[in-house]
Amino acid sequence: MGVDPGRLDVLVAQQFLDRADVIVAFQQVGGEGVGLEARSAPSGPSRSWRSTWRYRNRRALRAWFCVEAEVARERDLWVLSDEIYARLAFDGRPAPSIASLPGMRERTIICDGFSKTYAMTGWRLGYGIMPEALAERVELLLTHSIGCTAAFTQQAGLEALQGPQGAFYVFPNVKACGRTSSEVADYLLEEAGVAVLPGSAFGAYGEGYVRLCFANSMENIEKALERMAAALGSARCQRISGTD
């Protein structure tokens, strides 16, 4: 139907960008009349300019959100905040939300769900948090498009809320291997029998990283890590990386 899907970039931030960087990047993908999308992990494309950052601490992430919020307020933009990964923090503290900043609650739509926190990827159970006036319109849209969430799916969600939580992805840096992330992924599959996803699958800035999923038993996770360590430390790995 002629819809522009936009860009899909994963940026691994080593330092903050300033307000000028936001304005420049924003203008490159449409200028006025589109929205900002704040998120903390890779996801699907949209018509907005995405800020996808993997910050090492909450202070850095909040600082970046402050820059985005300033642009949104100045240009009267809505912000779509993808917070599906917000609770996947190993110290138990959730990531900050751009909606918590001054003047942002009334212009932010939070998208969240059960897929990541509760490992319910097949259940397709999600929700949105937004201003009441907009929620009323979205409710009309959902009623005439998907109806409602199935009763058994809602029951599964209730069970998940009462059970354990946990993350199941890590994104390690493999640049020391001296090969592309795709080559490293192929090597680990062939030599170690461990399947990983190359970071390049998430865009140019994901190159040099691989994504590991550890939604498995501790025994299998330890076995996989042992195999990876042996494969990456082998003479063949050293030869393909040019370190011999």
C-alpha positions in Angstrom: 0.0 0.0 0.0 3.0 2.3 -0.4 3.9 2.4 3.3 7.5 3.2 4.0 8.7 0.8 6.7 11.5 3.1 7.8 14.9 2.1 8.9 16.1 -0.6 11.3 19.3 0.2 13.1 20.8 -1.1 16.3 23.3 1.4 17.8 25.7 0.3 20.5 26.4 3.6 22.3 29.8 4.1 23.8 28.9 7.6 24.9 26.0 10.0 24.9 25.0 12.0 21.8 23.9 15.6 22.3 20.7 17.4 21.3 22.2 18.4 17.9 22.8 14.8 17.0 19.1 14.0 17.7 17.9 16.9 15.5 20.2 15.9 12.6 19.2 12.2 12.7 15.5 13.2 13.1 15.6 15.5 10.1 17.2 12.8 7.9 14.2 10.5 8.2 11.4 12.9 7.7 11.7 16.1 9.7 8.3 17.4 10.9 5.2 15.3 11.5 6.6 12.0 12.6 7.2 10.6 16.0 10.1 9.5 18.2 10.3 6.0 19.3 12.3 5.3 22.5 13.4 1.7 23.2 16.2 -0.2 24.8 16.5 -3.2 22.6 16.2 -4.1 18.9 12.8 -4.6 17.4 10.8 -4.2 14.2 10.9 -1.2 11.9 8.5 1.8 12.0 8.0 5.1 10.3 9.6 7.0 13.2 13.3 7.6 13.9 14.3 5.0 16.4 16.8 5.5 19.2 17.9 2.0 20.0 20.7 2.0 22.6 22.3 -0.5 24.8 23.5 1.7 27.6 25.7 0.3 30.3 23.9 2.1 33.2 20.6 3.7 33.9 22.0 7.2 34.3 23.2 7.1 30.7 19.9 5.8 29.5 18.0 8.5 31.4 20.3 11.2 30.0 19.5 10.1 26.5 15.8 10.0 27.2 16.0 13.6 28.5 17.4 14.6 25.1 14.6 12.9 23.3 12.0 14.3 25.6 13.3 17.9 24.9 12.9 17.3 21.2 9.4 15.8 21.6 8.2 18.7 23.7 9.6 21.4 21.4 8.1 19.8 18.3 4.9 18.6 19.9 5.6 14.9 19.1 4.1 11.7 20.4 6.6 9.2 21.7 6.1 5.4 21.2 8.2 3.8 24.0 8.9 0.1 23.5 9.4 -1.2 27.1 9.1 -4.9 26.4 12.6 -5.4 27.9 12.4 -2.9 30.8 12.2 -5.5 33.5 15.0 -7.7 32.2 17.7 -6.3 34.5 20.0 -8.6 36.5 20.0 -6.3 39.5 16.3 -6.4 39.8 15.7 -2.7 39.1 13.7 -1.8 36.0 15.0 0.5 33.3 13.9 4.1 33.3 10.9 5.1 31.2 10.8 8.3 29.1 7.1 8.7 30.3 8.4 9.5 33.8 10.1 12.7 32.6 8.3 16.1 32.9 5.8 16.8 30.2 6.1 13.3 28.7 3.3 11.3 30.4 0.7 13.0 28.3 2.5 12.4 25.0 3.9 8.9 25.5 2.5 5.5 24.4 4.1 2.6 26.3 4.1 -0.7 24.5 4.7 -3.7 26.7 3.8 -7.4 27.0 4.5 -10.8 28.5 6.7 -12.2 25.7 10.1 -11.3 27.1 9.8 -11.0 30.9 7.8 -14.2 31.2 9.2 -16.2 28.2 5.7 -16.2 26.6 6.7 -15.5 23.0 4.0 -17.7 21.5 1.1 -16.4 23.5 1.0 -13.0 21.9 -0.1 -11.2 25.0 0.7 -7.5 25.2 -0.7 -4.2 26.3 -0.4 -0.5 25.9 -0.4 2.4 28.4 -1.4 5.8 27.0 -3.5 8.9 27.8 -7.2 8.0 28.4 -8.5 9.9 25.4 -6.3 8.0 23.1 -7.0 4.7 24.8 -10.7 5.1 24.1 -9.9 5.4 20.3 -7.5 2.5 20.4 -10.1 0.3 22.2 -12.5 0.9 19.3 -9.8 -0.1 16.8 -9.0 -3.3 18.6 -12.6 -4.2 19.2 -13.2 -4.2 15.4 -9.9 -5.8 14.4 -8.9 -8.5 16.9 -11.8 -8.6 19.3 -10.2 -9.4 22.6 -7.5 -11.6 24.2 -8.5 -15.2 24.5 -9.6 -16.3 27.9 -7.0 -19.0 28.2 -4.2 -16.5 27.2 -5.4 -14.2 30.0 -5.2 -17.1 32.5 -1.7 -17.9 31.4 -0.8 -14.2 31.9 -2.1 -14.3 35.5 0.0 -17.4 36.2 3.1 -15.7 34.8 2.6 -12.7 37.0 2.7 -15.0 40.1 5.8 -16.9 38.9 9.5 -16.3 38.4 10.9 -13.7 36.0 14.1 -13.6 34.0 15.9 -12.5 30.9 17.0 -14.9 28.2 19.3 -12.9 25.8 22.9 -11.6 26.0 24.7 -9.7 23.3 28.5 -10.3 23.8 31.2 -8.5 21.8 33.1 -10.9 19.5 35.3 -8.4 17.6 38.5 -10.0 19.0 37.8 -13.1 16.8 38.8 -11.0 13.8 35.8 -12.1 11.7 32.3 -10.8 11.0 29.6 -11.8 13.4 28.0 -14.0 10.7 31.3 -15.9 10.3 31.6 -16.3 14.0 28.1 -17.6 14.2 28.7 -20.1 11.4 32.0 -21.2 13.1 30.3 -21.8 16.5 27.5 -23.8 14.8 30.0 -26.0 12.9 32.7 -26.4 15.5 30.8 -26.3 18.8 27.2 -27.2 17.8 25.9 -24.0 19.4 23.5 -21.8 17.5 23.8 -18.0 18.0 22.4 -15.1 16.0 24.9 -12.7 14.3 24.6 -9.1 15.5 24.5 -8.0 11.9 21.0 -9.3 11.7 20.0 -6.3 13.8 21.6 -3.7 11.5 25.1 -2.4 10.6 25.8 -1.3 14.2 25.2 -4.8 15.5 28.3 -6.0 13.6 30.9 -7.4 15.9 28.4 -8.9 18.4 26.3 -12.1 18.6 23.1 -12.7 20.4 22.8 -15.7 22.7 19.6 -17.1 24.0 19.8 -18.9 27.3 16.2 -19.9 27.8 17.3 -23.4 28.7 18.5 -25.5 31.7 21.6 -24.5 33.6 23.2 -27.8 32.6 22.7 -27.1 28.9 23.8 -23.5 29.2 27.1 -24.6 31.0 27.7 -27.3 28.3 27.2 -24.7 25.5 29.6 -22.3 27.1 32.2 -25.0 27.5 31.8 -25.9 23.8 32.1 -22.3 22.8 35.2 -21.7 24.9 36.9 -24.8 23.5 36.0 -23.8 19.9 37.1 -20.2 20.2 40.3 -21.2 21.9 41.2 -23.8 19.3 44.1 -23.6 16.9 41.6 -23.4 14.0 39.9 -20.3 15.5 43.2 -18.7 15.9 44.1 -19.3 12.3 40.8 -17.9 10.9 41.3 -14.8 13.0 44.9 -14.3 11.9 46.4 -14.5 15.3 48.8 -17.4 14.7 
